[in-house]
Amino acid sequence: MTHQYLVFLLDDQRYALRLSAIDRVVRMVHITPISSAADILLGVVNLEGLVTPAIDMRRRFNLPKREISLSDRLIFARTERRSVALVADTVTGVIECSEHNLIPAQRIVPGLTLVEGIIKFEDGLILIHNLDKFLSLEEEASVDLALAAS
């Protein structure tokens, strides 16, 4: 059995999300900041009338902060509870991966919740992230409050 994943970059590290959770990828648009929100929330974006929280992927993965560039991408995706816009440096494309190339994260680091698995390639590894575990309950509540106030 094979699965499809959207691959994106933050710095030089490759990450992936299940393609079935992705709505679309767009070039960077204006992000309206919300001051009362959790640190992981950059603000909100309005795309075709839909106001969506913009999540700082760099902060989630403890990467150095950098200014958002017009060449960055927004990945619009769905979690169990909401739609989100994830800021990525670039999106490299869609890959297919068979079950035998996928290593479950629990086999490598038990208790790791953000990472669903790891794909092995000759030129390195790709971390597959679990969008449904991406925001903590506190962060979810903060996003809800910030969106209600905006």
Buried (B, 14 or more C-beta within 10 A) or exposed (E): EEBEBBBBBBEEBBBBBBBEBBBEBBEBEEBEEBEEBBEBBBBBBEBEEEEBBBBBBBBBBEBEEEEBEEEBBBBBBBBEEBBBBBBBBEBBEEBEBEEEBBBEBEEEEEEBEEBBBBBEEEEEEBBBBBBEBBBEEEBBEBBBBBBEEB
